[in-house]
Amino acid sequence: MAKNYDVNGNLISYYAWRNSTYGIEFMIKADQLNSFQENIEYYTSAANLIYLNGPPSRAMIALMNENYLDGLLSMWDEALRSPSYYVYAANILVMTSTNLKPNNITFTHVTKGISSPNYLITSHSYSQYKNLIQQKHGGSWQTVATTPQGPIQILEVGGIKYNARPVASNPYYKLTIDYFRGGKKLGEFRFNN
């Protein structure tokens, strides 16, 4: 345990730690030392929970000390210095522009008593959507059959399966990608190009 003084030499708090490699684990106000010593097991349990994700950042320490302004500003500063923030921001910008293009459910398809939505994709072509699916899951399309209109291909990763086929019962939207998860069909993506 170490004492912390202000510029006038007044005792303002104590710093405490169990292991010097953790750094400062506890910050105790000067008038709260007795309470801390009486309830050390509660404070230790709380510190263990906080340290599950590694040592707390400056922002977390400020927030725990009820210094909300400094804590929030520090969080923002940490976010701007983190490369993951920029990856996240770029992903949001790309995904928002991709997802907000005009796609809509045109009708519900019923097969053997099971209904699945049919999505008419107008923002991407059939081949572009196949490429997006392949990039997202990192797999590759496997050709399982060939028709005069083109190959029937499957991409399967984990419990997710896509079936891309250039033939369908709908005469206007023959290009179709079926989407399955856990062996259950969740929908069909229809294309007119």
N, C-alpha and C positions, 0 to 999 in steps of 0.2 A: 504494500500500500504506500502511496506517496501523496504528500500534501500539495495543493495547488493554491497559489496566492495571486491576488490582483496586483496592480502596479503600486498601490498604496501599502502593500504588505499585509493586507487582511486575508485571512484564510477563507476561501470561497468554496472549495470542494476537495474531495479526495479521489485519487485514481487507484483502482485496485485490479489485480490480475492473478490468475492461478498459475499461469505458465507464461514466461516472458516471450515465447514465440507467438502467442496470441495477441500480444500488444495489450493495450488498455481494454479490459473487459467491463469494468464497472466505473461509473462516474457518480460519486455520492456527494450530495450537497453537505456543506459543513454541519448544518444543524440536523442532518438525518443519519449521522454515523451510528448512533445507538440503534435506531430502527433497522438499519442495514445489518448490523451485527446480530440482532435478535432474529432476523428473518433471512439469514444468509442462504438457506436451502431454497427459498422461493426465488431469490435473485439468481442463484446458480442455475436453477431449472430454466428460468427465462433466458439466461445467457446461452445455455446449451441449445435452446430452440433457435435463437438468433444466429448462432454459429453453424447451424446445419448447412447453410449456403455459403460458408466461408466467412472470413472476417467482414463485419459490416463496413459499408462505405462511409465517407464523411457525411454524406446526405442522410444516411440511416441514423447515424449517431446524433446529428442535429435534430432530426424528427423525434427520436426517442427522448431528447432533452426538451421537447416542446418548443424548439426554435424552428417554427414551421417555414418562415420566409427563407432563412438560410438553407434549410433542408431541401425545399423545393427548388431553389436556385442552384444548389449543388447537384441535385438530380438532373436538372436540365443541362448543366455544364458537363456532367458525366456522360449524358446521352449524346451530346454533340461531339465528344471526343472518342466515342465508341464506333468502330467500323460497322458493328452490327446495326446501329441506328440507321446508317446510310443504306445498308442492304435492305433493311425493313422499309425505309421510305421509298426506295426505288421499286421494291416489290409492290407496295401499295399503289404507286402511280401507274405501273404497268397493269396490274390486275384490275384496277378501277376502270381504266380505259378499255380493257378487254371485256370486262363483265358488264359494263353499262351500254354496250352496243345493243341494238334492238333485236333481241331474241324473244320468242314467246312460245307458250304452249298452244299448239293449234288444236289438238283434240286428245282424247284419252283412248288408248288402244286396249281392247279387252281380248285376251287369249286364254282359253281354258278357265274362265271364271276369274282370272287375275287381270286387273287393270294396271297399265303403266302409262305415264305421260309421254307424249310425243312432243319433242321440242323442235321447232323449225329454226335452224341456225341460218341467219342471213348475214352475220358479220364476218364469217370465215367460210372458206370453201371446204369441201370434204377432205382434200389432201392437207390443207392447213390445219384443220382440227385434228387429224391423225398425228401430224407433227407435234402439235401442242400436247396431246395426250402422251406421246412418246417422250417428250422433254420432261413432262411432269413426273412420270413414273420411272424413267430411265431404262425401260425395257425396249424390246424391239418387236415389230410386227412379224408374226409367223404366218406364212401362207398355208392354209389348210385345204383349199380347193380353188379351182379356176373355172370361171364362167365366161361366156362370150363377152360379157360386159366388163370383166376384170376379175382380179383375185378376191377371194374371201379370206380375210386375215384376222388373226386373234392376237391380242396383247394381254398377257396375264401376269400380274404382280401381286403376290400375297393372295388375299381374298378378293381382289378386284380384277374384273375381266371386261375387256372391250372386244366386241365382235364387229368388224368393219366389213360391210357387204355392199356391192353395187346393185343388188337386186332387192326388190320389195314388192309387196302386194299393192302399195299405193302407186298409181301410175304417174303421179306428178313429182313425187319425191322418192326416187328409187335408191339414191345414195343414203345409206343408213349406217349408224353406229349404235349397236346395242350396248347397254351398260349394266353390268352385274356386280353385286357385292354379296359375298357370303353365299354364292350360289343362287341368289334371287335376282330376278330382272327388275331393275329400278327405273328404266326408261329407254327411250329411243331418240337419237338425235337424227333429224332428217335434213337433207340438203337438196337443193335444186341445181347445184353447180358442181 
